[in-house]
Structures are given as structure tokens and as C-alpha cells.
Amino acid sequence: MTTVRITRTALTRGTLAALSGLLAGFAALTVAELVSAAVRPEASPVTAVGGAAIDRTPAVVKDFAIRNFGENDKLVLQLGIVVTLALFAVVVGVLALRHRRTGSAAVLAFGVVGAASAVSRPDSTGIVDGLPSLVGAVAGAVLLYVLIGRLTRPRRVAGEEEARDESGWDRRGFLVAATAAAAASTVAGAVGRTLNGRSAQDAVASREAARLPAPASPAKPIPAGAQLRVPGLPPFTTPNSKFYRVDTALVVPKVDANSWRLRIHGKGVRRDLEFTYQDLLDRPLIEREITLCCVSNEVGGPYIGHARWIGVRLADLLKEAGVKPPSRGGKADQIIARSVDGMTLGTPVEDVMDGRDAMLAVGMNGEPLPFVHGFPVRMLVPGLYGYVSACKWIEDIELTTFDDYDAYWVKRKWARKAPIKTQSRIDTPKPFGRPEAGTVMVAGVAWAQHRGIEKVEIRVDDGPWRPAQLAEQDTVDTWRQWSYPWKATPGGHTLTVRATDGTGEVQTEKRTKTVPDGASGWHSVVVTVD
């Protein structure tokens, strides 16, 4: 009977020690959240550690995350960090039951890791970014030390030397301390989140107050025949809320347009330039239809979208700064675009200044850029994958050379230059669909930005290639819809599509992965006709 009581007591103390670790971890995170409100939201431990994890993750792993989790990849990462911290906290709590000081020291050590991660981030403002993690870790370490003390010390009663209940530890003192800690931590976290939310209010207000001027060079109306009336086809213009998002920002930057500045400097720049948001709005704006595509888009993938953009022609700004393209003797062959979150993208100067509609965009589909798509300003270069051209939340443009500097993704084994490959996709029927026998409309989109689409062909099983009907092309910088009326017969069939771009180049059959310069290959779907 005594053995059973001792075992149950040990089990209870072990469980409460694990709970102590969780409470200490919770306190560390919430206190850090509160302190980050006085520093900046990006300095909170989960964001800092998550950002550092993204920076150190191999390209193949990132590609896997995007492919399998899509735009939820950041949520999955954050949940993974929280789960890892929870497991760590449980282990530390149990460890502290035997080695009280060692357990508290482990919490402090983890705080040092968080601080180091925050300080090492590309957008770090300095050593102060480490304060939230350090202060939070101290709070967690102290709380763990106090709670474990209630599990290892006898409770004292007034007028007595010491007293123990049957368990041999201060049960009441532990419950009081744990409850108070949980309540205080919850309040600290709530206050921290509220204050961090308020820090973005100026940015939100600046976007709400933004008014886009009429463009000096408006886009031509989209041809009526650009949108086919085929069920299952995406709209020609992708709504802002449906536009794909692929970036490394765990916390979407909320930038106040009133304080935002853009600097142009570097090699071949005769004079540095600096612009405010209003400076850009006051310039002659261009409006263009441009389809964007992410390099992580696999064959048949969803990471492509089309919008009407409005902005300032980037080549004009570079010319004002005295920049010349390499073909005309310019010293720089690469533009390094820097985001407020520290991201760097490298773009060929020649592509920006060759006459295409490269721009610093301020508007998307008739409204100021949404925050998730780069408000107040982002960069766009038609014909190039986003990772070398579409810097969101841009604040700095440096002229340099490819020999002197490797941008963020190039350091992670992606190609320095990445023109968009000719691709096509079947949107309907869906993979493993079961259409009825008879005429089945096969339809989808094809794209080869800055070259345009000349032809799309469909093949059923191993039969001959048949020309699809093309929707009217808007511009060479937009995707193009297509359709094919298929006389479907019962049984299983494989439908395959390929496109030919405006230069006459036929989309390659060779399958490649997205790394290092974009996927290639024909898209196929398997269906069963009833």
C-alpha cells in the first residue's frame, strides 16, 4: 500500500513539474510578447526564431513546404515552433524537479537562442531586438524556480517548525502560485498583442487614406474574348483576395506610407535618389495588365495570378539616377531590391531597362496594394519569376553586379537569372474527374510572360496533338486561356497539354523540379469517362 502511495505521489509531482515547465514557457512567451510591443513586433521570439529557421532551411525543404502546405506554410511553421517549445518546456519542468537550478538555466539558455535569432535577422535594428526573448526567459526561469520549489519543499504553518501533508510538498502553495502565474501570463500576452496591434494602426490608416491618381498611361481594356465562358476556368483577372502569396514573412509587414522612403544608390549611380510615397504618386503613372508566377509553381500548380497594376516605370527612376544598362556601358548589371523585412532580390539591370513595363507598383486591381502584396510599394518585372523581380515592401534599390553580391535565394542555390518558362495547365476537367461521355470541354491557361502564347495543343492518351481554341490575347505579359471540345468515350483517359510561345518555342516535355530556375514539363490529368 505504501509503494502504491509513493508511486502515485511521484506521478503527481512529475505531472505537476511538467505543468510547471509549460507555465514557465507560457510566461516566457507572453512576457516577451509584451516587451516586443516596446521594441517592435518582429522581435518576439516565435517570429524571430521562425524567421531564423526559414533563413536556414534548405531550398528543397522550403519547396516541399510550399508544395504541400501552400500559403499555410507559415502557420505550420509557427505551430511547429510552439509544439517544440511546449515539448521542451515539459522536459525542462521534469528535469527541474531533480535539478531545480539546471531547469531554470535551461529556460535562460533558450532565451539566449531566441535573442540571438532576433539580432541575426536581416531586418534587425540591433541588440535591442534581443530584449524580448531575454526578458521573457528571465520571467520563465524565475517562475519555474518558484513552482518547483513548491513541489520540493514542505509547507510551513504558523506556530510550527514545519508541516507536511501526505504528499510531502506544499500542494496549496503550488496551486495558488500556478493559478496566479497563468492569470498574469494571460494578461501580459493579451496586453502585448493589443499594443502590437496598435503599432500597425498608423500603417492601416495610411492605406485607407491613400488615393491612387489616374494613370498617365492607362492599360487598354481587356478584350472581351480574353475570358472564355467555360465552367471550371479561373477568371482572367485574379481577385486580390484570391491572389497567391509566397514569401518568407511570418508577420506581414505593416508599413506606414507616410514614413516610408525608397533609396536608389550604388554602382553607376551619378546621384543617390530618395522618394516618399507621395513622390511616386505625383509622378506619371503607368497601368498595365501583368501575370505573375512564382518559381515554386510546379507543373500545373496554383502559384500564378493576373492583376491590373499601377505604378511608376522603374527604368525612368534609374535613368534619373544616371544608371545605364550594361549594353550601353553601365557599371552595374544587377539590381538588389531590399524589403523592410530584410529580404533581398536580385534583378538583371538589362531586363529592367530594355523597354518592358518594369515598375514600382502602388496599386493592384484598382486599389492601393493590400498589405500581404506589398503595401505601400512593390517591384514588378514582367517575364521574370517573382524571386528575382517582385520584391514586396521594397525600401531600397542598390545597383551592383552579380559577381559582387548574391541575393537571398541565390545564396540558397536558386539561379541568379530566372526568365519565366513557357507553361500550360489544364483547369477542367479536374484530375480523377468523372465526366460523362459526349462532348467534354477541356480548358485551362497558358503563359510565357513577355513572349506571349502563340498556340496550345491537346493530346488524348497517346493520340496526335490537336490544336486548342485560343482566347483572345490581352498582351504578351498576360496569361492566355484556351479550350478544346473533346469527344469523350467511356473509360480511363489521360489528357495532356503543351503550349508554344510567341517566339515559336514549344514547351518542353522534360520534367524538372522547381529548383533552381522553375519547373518544366507537360501537364496531364487522368479522368474516367462514365
Buried (B, 14 or more C-beta within 10 A) or exposed (E): EEEEEEEEBEEBBBEBBBBBBBBBBBBBBBBBBBBBBBBBBBBBBBBBBBBBBBBEBEBEEBBBBBBEEBBEBBEEBBEEBBEEBBEBBBBBBBBBBEEBEEBBBBBBEBBEBBBBBBBBBBBBEEEBBBBBBBBBBBBBBBBBBBBBBBBBBEBEEEEEEEEEEEBBBBBEBBEEBBEEBBEBBEEBBEBBBEBBEEBBEBBBEBBEEBEBEEBEEEBEEBEEEBBBEBEBBBEBBBEBEEBBBBBBBBBBBBBBBBEBEBBBBBBBBEEEBEBBBEEBBEBEBBBBBBBBBBBBBBBBBBBBBBBBBBBBBBBBBBEEBBBBBBEEEBBBBBBBBBBBBBBBBBBBBBBBBBEBBBBBBBBBBEEBBBBBBBBBBBBBBBBBBBBBBBBBBBBBBBBBBBEEBBBBBBEBEBBBBBBBBBBBBBBBBEEEBEBEEEEBBBBBBBBBBBBBBBBBBBBBEEEEBEEBEBBEBBBBBBBBBBBBEBEBEEEEBEBBBBBBBBEEBBBBEEEBBBBBBBBBBBBBBEBEBE
